[in-house]
Amino acid sequence: MTAHAATAAPDKLDAAVLKIAGVVVLGAIMSILDVTVVSVALPTFQAEFNASYAQVAWTMTGYTLALATVIPLSGWAADRFGTKRLYMLALLLFTLGSVLCATADTIGELVAYRVLQGLGGGMLMPLGMTIMTRAAGPHRIGRLMAVLGIPMLLGPIGGPILGGWLIEAASWHWIFLINLPIGAIALVYAALALPKDSPEPSESFDFLGMLMLSPGLALFLFGVSSLPETGTITAPRVWVTMLLGAALVIGFVRYSFKPRHPLLDLRLFRNRNLSIASISLFVFIIAFMGAGLLFPSYFLQVRGESTLQAGLLMAPQGLGAMLTMPIAGMLADKIPVGRTVPFAMALIAAGFFAFTQVDTDTSYLLLCGSLFVMGLGMGGTMMPLMTSALRTLTNHEVARGSTLTNILQQIGGSIGSATMSVILTNQLNKSAPIPGATDPRTGEPLTEASAAIASQHGLQVPLPPQILERGLEFVADSFATTFWVGFALVLASFIPIAFLPRKRQPSPLVEETPGDAGERSAAPALMH
């Protein structure tokens, strides 16, 4: 897209741009919904494959590791082969992996097919952001990013609802088979709507960088993902892999400033706009995505709701985000994000605070109202931050910039969810044991907390009601304590947000050839 095309109608998203946005949204819906839908199915996998929780958890971990491996490659590959053909390849891999998952006869096969799914899914989001940023141009990126943000925010809400319904109404196979028609439509749509590729491969592949970064990220995230299962960072499975992964990533950071075209261009962080927005996004993801995953768990474990009911109770959050996201996108194109994001974060903090006060019978009206307020804030936070990160990059830098932000989101989300899960688990483990009582499903000793949770899920636990009531209160207090940690992290995100730009940023040169980009370092003129 030329500079003129991007700026000719800065206040209007024309039909061609909206068609491109439709392709990207379809891909985003598949990849984001898939993660939350599968998390709901883990107990079903245990029963279906006669496997332990640790074994079925690999269906999530394997997917995450595949993402970590392929995301760093997406920036180089987009410039080398073109975004359209690479995006269609990602859709094909994801859809093929989904169909194969539905045919799995063993837990090992399912994990292997989930890895294939992750190789496609890992490219969908960074490529989608690159395609949309180039299509919209700097003047309209805020509104177009708001379109992409809808599936990102609704996925955690719609996933449990869809997954619970499919498993109850059909079978677990359909949580994967549903991607077949969507993937087929997305492939045809992409072939028709995305502009023809004209890649100009001028950069050599950074093979040494790939050998350090991809395994490093995978090892680090494997260690982090093992935290909830082991319950402690001192377990060798956690600290050894995290240490090895961190060493490889640090080695890559030191090395990446030497080659002319590194796999991941950290020189982009010289752009102050990208740096501040990326740090803000990273802290926000740790805080909200970590504790946010525990909101449905509270409804399930403390209030005894079904998966479908818990998903419906989370719906106000999505409704709030849908209301503010289009407005936030429009404002992001006209007003510096440093003037709007702090107010949106204040809404998130206000809504989040209510969950620090939860007990066994907290009003659903209060909790749903708080989720709605948080949704209002989320709609005005995530996508404006991503818009700010990418707005001042040139066409050639966008693919590398979106890769950077997606890696930070992946790491932040993994750290946040693992940390909150460990805190909650450790709190629950402090519950008093019940002498002689064992879980009839696993044979493990029961505590007051685990007995209360089991009874909430319909398991007949032959214990006095006062013990179950005391255990349920303990579980509620454990959630409240964990939410306090999440609330503190939400407040911490105000620190980097305070440094977001409060003045309008100049637009970059929208058109620049890869050869031109290689002759210079990353945008010092864009720094403020």
C-alpha positions in Angstrom: 0.0 0.0 0.0 1.3 3.4 -0.9 1.5 6.4 1.4 -1.2 8.1 -0.5 -3.6 5.1 -0.2 -3.0 4.9 3.5 -3.7 8.6 4.0 -6.2 9.4 1.3 -9.1 8.7 3.6 -7.7 8.7 7.1 -11.1 8.8 8.8 -12.7 5.9 6.8 -12.1 2.2 6.6 -12.9 1.4 3.0 -14.3 -1.9 1.8 -11.0 -3.4 0.7 -9.4 -2.8 4.1 -12.5 -4.3 5.9 -12.3 -7.4 3.6 -8.7 -7.9 4.7 -9.7 -7.4 8.3 -12.3 -10.1 7.9 -9.7 -12.7 6.9 -7.5 -11.9 9.9 -10.4 -11.9 12.4 -11.4 -15.4 11.1 -7.9 -16.7 11.8 -7.7 -15.0 15.2 -11.1 -16.5 16.2 -9.8 -20.0 15.4 -6.5 -19.7 17.2 -7.7 -17.9 20.3 -10.9 -19.8 20.8 -9.0 -23.1 20.4 -6.8 -22.4 23.5 -9.8 -21.8 25.8 -11.9 -24.6 24.3 -9.2 -27.2 24.9 -8.7 -26.1 28.5 -12.3 -26.9 29.2 -11.9 -30.4 27.7 -8.9 -31.5 29.9 -11.1 -33.5 32.4 -12.8 -35.1 29.4 -9.4 -36.1 28.0 -8.5 -37.7 31.3 -11.5 -39.9 31.2 -11.4 -40.6 27.4 -7.7 -41.6 27.3 -7.4 -42.9 30.9 -4.6 -40.4 31.5 -3.4 -38.4 34.5 -3.8 -34.6 34.6 -0.1 -34.2 34.0 -0.4 -36.2 30.8 -3.4 -34.3 29.4 -1.9 -31.0 30.4 0.7 -31.6 27.6 -2.1 -30.9 25.1 -1.8 -27.3 26.3 2.0 -27.3 26.9 2.8 -28.8 23.5 0.7 -26.2 21.8 2.4 -23.4 23.7 5.9 -24.7 23.0 5.1 -24.9 19.2 4.0 -21.3 19.4 7.2 -20.2 21.1 9.3 -22.1 18.4 7.5 -20.6 15.3 6.7 -17.0 16.4 10.3 -15.8 16.1 10.5 -17.1 12.6 7.3 -15.3 11.4 8.9 -11.9 10.9 11.7 -13.1 8.6 9.4 -15.5 6.8 6.8 -12.8 6.1 9.5 -10.6 4.4 11.1 -13.6 2.6 8.0 -15.3 1.2 5.2 -12.8 1.5 2.4 -12.4 4.1 -0.4 -13.8 2.0 1.1 -17.2 1.1 2.5 -17.6 4.7 -0.8 -16.7 6.3 -2.6 -19.3 4.1 0.1 -21.9 5.0 -0.6 -21.1 8.7 -4.3 -21.5 8.2 -3.7 -24.9 6.4 -1.4 -26.2 9.2 -3.9 -25.2 11.9 -6.9 -26.7 10.1 -5.0 -29.9 9.3 -3.8 -30.2 12.9 -7.4 -29.7 14.1 -8.7 -32.5 12.0 -5.9 -34.8 13.0 -6.6 -34.0 16.7 -10.2 -35.2 16.3 -8.8 -38.6 15.0 -6.4 -39.2 17.9 -6.7 -42.6 19.6 -4.1 -42.0 22.3 -3.0 -39.0 24.4 0.4 -39.2 22.7 -1.2 -38.7 19.3 -3.3 -35.9 20.5 -0.3 -34.0 21.9 1.6 -34.5 18.6 -1.3 -33.2 16.6 -1.6 -30.2 19.0 2.0 -29.4 18.2 1.2 -29.3 14.5 -1.7 -27.1 15.3 0.5 -24.7 17.3 3.0 -24.4 14.4 0.1 -22.9 12.3 -1.5 -21.0 15.2 1.8 -19.4 16.2 2.0 -17.6 12.9 -1.6 -16.5 12.6 -1.5 -13.6 15.1 1.8 -11.9 14.2 1.1 -12.3 10.5 -2.5 -11.0 11.0 -1.2 -7.9 12.8 1.4 -7.3 10.0 -1.2 -7.7 7.3 -3.7 -5.3 9.0 -1.1 -2.7 9.9 0.2 -2.5 6.3 -3.4 -2.4 5.0 -4.6 0.3 7.2 -1.6 2.6 7.3 -0.6 4.6 10.4 -3.6 6.9 10.3 -6.2 4.1 10.6 -4.3 1.4 12.5 -6.2 2.1 15.8 -9.6 1.4 14.4 -8.4 -1.7 12.5 -6.6 -3.0 15.6 -9.9 -2.6 17.5 -11.4 -5.1 15.0 -8.6 -7.6 15.7 -9.0 -7.1 19.4 -12.6 -8.4 19.5 -11.6 -12.1 19.2 -8.6 -11.6 21.5 -10.9 -10.4 24.3 -13.9 -12.6 23.5 -11.9 -15.8 23.2 -11.5 -16.5 26.9 -15.2 -15.9 27.4 -16.7 -17.7 24.3 -14.3 -20.6 24.6 -15.7 -22.1 27.8 -19.3 -21.6 26.6 -18.6 -23.2 23.2 -16.4 -26.0 24.6 -18.9 -26.9 27.3 -21.8 -26.9 24.8 -20.0 -29.0 22.2 -18.8 -31.6 24.7 -22.3 -31.9 26.3 -24.3 -31.8 23.0 -21.9 -33.9 20.8 -18.5 -35.1 21.8 -14.9 -33.8 22.5 -14.0 -34.5 18.8 -16.1 -31.5 17.8 -14.0 -28.9 19.7 -11.5 -29.6 16.9 -13.7 -30.5 14.0 -15.5 -27.1 14.3 -12.2 -25.6 12.9 -12.6 -27.5 9.6 -15.4 -25.4 8.1 -14.0 -22.2 9.6 -10.5 -23.0 8.3 -11.8 -23.8 4.8 -13.8 -20.6 4.6 -10.8 -18.6 5.9 -8.5 -20.2 3.2 -10.9 -19.3 0.4 -11.5 -15.9 1.8 -7.7 -15.2 2.2 -7.1 -16.3 -1.4 -9.7 -13.9 -2.7 -9.3 -10.9 -0.3 -5.6 -10.6 0.5 -3.5 -8.6 -1.9 -1.0 -10.5 -4.0 2.5 -10.9 -2.5 5.5 -9.2 -4.0 8.3 -10.2 -1.6 11.8 -8.9 -2.2 14.0 -11.3 -0.3 17.1 -9.3 0.5 17.9 -10.7 4.0 19.7 -13.9 4.8 18.3 -16.2 7.3 19.8 -15.9 10.8 20.3 -19.6 11.4 22.5 -19.1 14.5 20.0 -16.8 16.0 17.2 -19.4 15.4 19.3 -22.1 17.2 19.4 -19.9 20.3 16.1 -18.1 20.3 13.5 -20.7 19.4 14.8 -23.5 21.7 15.5 -20.8 24.4 11.9 -19.6 24.4 10.5 -23.2 24.3 12.7 -24.3 27.2 11.8 -21.2 29.3 8.1 -21.5 28.7 8.2 -25.3 29.4 9.7 -24.5 32.8 7.1 -21.8 33.5 4.3 -24.1 32.3 5.5 -26.8 34.7 5.1 -24.5 37.7 1.4 -25.3 38.4 2.0 -29.0 38.3 5.2 -29.1 40.5 4.0 -26.3 42.8 7.5 -24.9 43.3 10.2 -23.2 41.4 12.8 -25.4 43.1 11.8 -28.5 41.2 14.6 -29.4 38.7 12.0 -29.7 35.9 11.2 -26.0 36.5 14.4 -24.3 37.3 16.8 -26.3 35.1 14.7 -25.7 32.0 14.0 -22.1 32.8 17.7 -21.5 33.5 18.8 -23.1 30.2 16.1 -21.3 28.3 17.0 -17.9 29.9 20.7 -18.5 29.1 19.9 -19.2 25.4 17.7 -16.1 25.2 20.3 -13.9 26.9 22.9 -15.3 24.5 20.7 -14.3 21.6 20.2 -10.8 23.0 23.9 -10.3 23.2 24.4 -11.8 19.7 21.5 -10.1 17.9 23.2 -6.7 17.6 26.1 -8.2 15.6 24.5 -9.5 12.4 22.9 -7.1 9.9 19.7 -9.0 9.8 19.1 -10.8 13.1 16.1 -13.2 13.5 14.5 -10.8 16.0 15.5 -7.2 15.5 15.9 -5.9 19.0 17.2 -2.6 17.5 13.6 -1.7 17.1 13.5 -1.0 20.8 15.5 2.1 20.1 12.1 3.4 19.1 10.8 4.8 22.4 7.2 4.4 21.3 7.6 0.7 20.7 9.6 0.2 23.9 7.2 1.9 26.3 4.1 0.3 24.7 5.7 -3.1 24.7 6.6 -2.9 28.4 3.1 -1.6 29.3 1.6 -4.5 27.3 3.9 -7.1 28.9 3.0 -6.0 32.5 -0.7 -5.8 31.7 -0.7 -9.3 30.1 1.0 -10.8 33.2 -1.5 -9.1 35.5 -4.8 -9.6 33.7 -4.3 -12.7 31.7 -2.9 -14.5 34.8 -5.6 -13.6 37.3 -8.3 -13.3 34.6 -8.1 -17.0 33.9 -9.1 -17.6 37.6 -12.4 -15.8 37.3 -14.2 -18.7 35.8 -12.5 -21.1 38.3 -14.0 -19.2 41.1 -17.5 -19.7 39.7 -16.7 -23.4 39.1 -15.0 -24.3 42.4 -16.5 -22.0 44.9 -20.0 -21.4 43.5 -20.5 -24.9 42.0 -21.5 -23.7 38.5 -21.2 -25.8 35.4 -18.7 -24.9 32.7 -21.4 -23.5 30.5 -22.9 -21.4 33.4 -19.4 -20.1 34.3 -18.8 -19.0 30.7 -22.2 -17.2 30.7 -21.3 -15.4 33.9 -18.2 -14.1 32.2 -20.1 -12.7 29.3 -20.5 -9.1 30.8 -16.8 -8.7 30.4 -17.0 -9.3 26.7 -20.0 -7.0 26.4 -18.1 -4.2 28.1 -15.1 -4.7 25.8 -17.4 -4.7 22.7 -18.8 -1.3 23.7 -15.5 0.5 24.3 -13.2 -1.2 21.7 -14.5 0.6 18.6 -14.5 3.9 20.4 -10.9 3.3 21.7 -9.8 2.4 18.2 -11.2 5.6 16.8 -9.6 7.7 19.6 -6.2 5.9 19.2 -6.1 7.3 15.6 -6.8 10.9 16.9 -5.6 11.2 20.5 -2.3 10.0 21.9 -2.8 6.7 23.9 -1.0 8.2 26.9 -4.2 10.3 27.4 -6.7 7.5 27.2 -5.1 4.3 28.4 -4.7 5.4 32.0 -8.4 6.0 32.3 -9.1 2.5 30.9 -6.7 1.0 33.3 -8.4 2.8 36.2 -11.7 1.0 35.1 -9.9 -2.4 35.1 -8.5 -1.7 38.6 -11.9 -0.6 40.0 -13.6 -3.7 38.6 -10.8 -6.0 39.7 -10.9 -4.8 43.3 -14.3 -6.4 43.8 -12.8 -9.9 43.3 -10.3 -9.3 46.1 -13.4 -9.3 48.4 -15.0 -12.5 47.2 -16.5 -15.1 49.6 -18.9 -18.1 49.3 -22.0 -16.0 48.6 -20.8 -12.7 47.0 -23.6 -11.1 45.0 -23.6 -12.2 41.3 -24.9 -8.7 40.5 -21.7 -7.2 42.0 -19.4 -9.6 40.3 -21.1 -9.4 36.9 -21.1 -5.6 37.2 -17.4 -5.6 38.1 -16.7 -7.8 35.1 -18.6 -5.4 32.9 -16.5 -2.5 34.2 -13.3 -4.5 33.6 -14.5 -5.2 30.1 -14.9 -1.5 29.5 -11.4 -1.0 30.6 -10.0 -3.9 28.6 -11.5 -2.6 25.4 -9.7 0.7 25.9 -6.3 -0.8 26.9 -5.0 -3.8 25.0 -5.4 -2.7 21.3 -4.5 0.9 21.9 -1.2 -0.3 23.4 -0.6 -2.5 20.4 -1.5 0.3 18.1 1.0 2.6 19.8 3.7 -0.1 19.6 3.3 -0.5 15.8 2.2 3.0 14.6 5.6 4.6 14.2 7.2 1.7 12.4 7.8 1.6 8.6 6.2 -1.0 6.3 9.4 -3.2 6.5 9.6 -2.9 10.3 6.0 -3.9 11.0 6.5 -7.7 10.5 9.5 -7.6 13.0 7.6 -5.3 15.4 4.5 -7.5 15.5 6.7 -10.5 16.1 8.3 -8.8 19.1 4.9 -7.8 20.6 3.6 -11.4 20.1 6.6 -13.0 21.8 6.1 -10.6 24.8 2.4 -11.5 25.0 3.2 -15.2 24.9 5.8 -15.0 27.7 3.7 -12.6 29.7 0.6 -14.8 29.5 2.5 -17.9 30.4 4.2 -16.2 33.4 1.0 -14.7 34.6 -1.2 -17.8 34.4 1.6 -20.0 35.9 2.2 -17.6 38.8 -1.4 -17.2 39.7 -2.0 -20.9 39.5 0.9 -21.6 41.8 -0.2 -19.0 44.3 -3.8 -20.4 44.4 -2.5 -24.0 44.6 -0.2 -23.2 47.5 -3.0 -21.3 49.3 -5.3 -24.3 48.9 -2.6 -26.7 50.1 -2.6 -24.9 53.5 -6.1 -26.4 54.1 -6.4 -28.7 57.1 -6.3 -32.5 56.2 -9.2 -34.7 57.1 -7.9 -37.8 58.9 -8.8 -41.0 57.1 -10.7 -39.3 54.2 -9.6 -40.0 50.7 -10.8 -38.9 47.2 -12.7 -41.8 45.7 -11.5 -40.8 42.2 -7.8 -40.7 42.9 -7.3 -42.3 46.3 -5.4 -39.2 47.5 -6.0 -37.8 51.0 -8.7 -35.2 51.3 -8.3 -31.8 52.8 -11.2 -29.6 53.9 -10.7 -27.5 50.7 -10.4 -30.4 48.2 -13.5 -32.1 49.8 -15.5 -28.8 49.4 -14.4 -28.5 45.8 -15.3 -32.1 45.1 -18.8 -31.7 46.7 -19.4 -28.6 44.5 -18.9 -30.8 41.4 -21.5 -33.3 42.5 -19.2 -35.9 44.1 -20.8 -37.5 47.2 -18.4 -36.8 50.1 -19.5 -38.5 53.3 -18.5 -35.6 55.6 -20.3 -33.4 58.1 -21.8 -30.3 56.5 -19.8 -28.0 58.8 -16.5 -29.4 57.5 -17.6 -28.8 53.9 -18.8 -25.3 54.7 -15.5 -24.5 56.5 -13.6 -25.9 53.5 -15.6 -23.9 51.0 -14.9 -20.7 53.0 -11.2 -21.5 52.9 -11.3 -22.0 49.1 -13.0 -18.6 48.7 -10.4 -16.9 50.9 -7.6 -18.6 48.8 -9.1 -17.1 45.6 -9.4 -13.7 47.3 -5.7 -13.8 48.3 -4.7 -14.7 44.8 -6.8 -11.9 43.4 -5.0 -9.4 45.7 -1.8 -10.4 44.0 -3.4 -9.8 40.6 -4.7 -6.5 41.7 -1.2 -5.4 42.8 0.1 -6.3 39.4 -2.7 -4.3 37.7 -1.6 -1.3 39.8 2.0 -1.9 38.8 1.1 -1.6 35.2 0.3 2.1 35.8 4.1 2.7 36.1 5.1 2.0 32.4 1.7 3.4 31.2 2.7 6.8 32.7 5.4 7.0 30.1 3.2 6.5 27.1 3.2 9.3 24.5 0.9 12.2 25.4 1.7 14.1 22.2 0.8 13.1 18.6 3.4 11.0 16.9 4.6 11.8 13.4 3.8 9.2 10.8 6.6 7.1 9.4 7.5 6.8 5.8 4.8 4.2 4.9 6.7 2.9 1.9 10.2 1.6 2.2 11.9 -1.2 0.4 13.6 -3.9 2.4 16.9 -2.8 0.9 16.4 0.7 2.2 15.5 -0.6 5.6 18.7 -2.7 5.8 20.8 0.4 5.3 19.8 2.0 8.5 19.2 1.3 12.1 15.8 1.3 13.7 14.1 4.7 13.4 16.0 7.1 15.7 14.1 9.9 14.1 10.9 8.5 15.5 12.1 8.8 19.1 10.7 11.5 21.4 
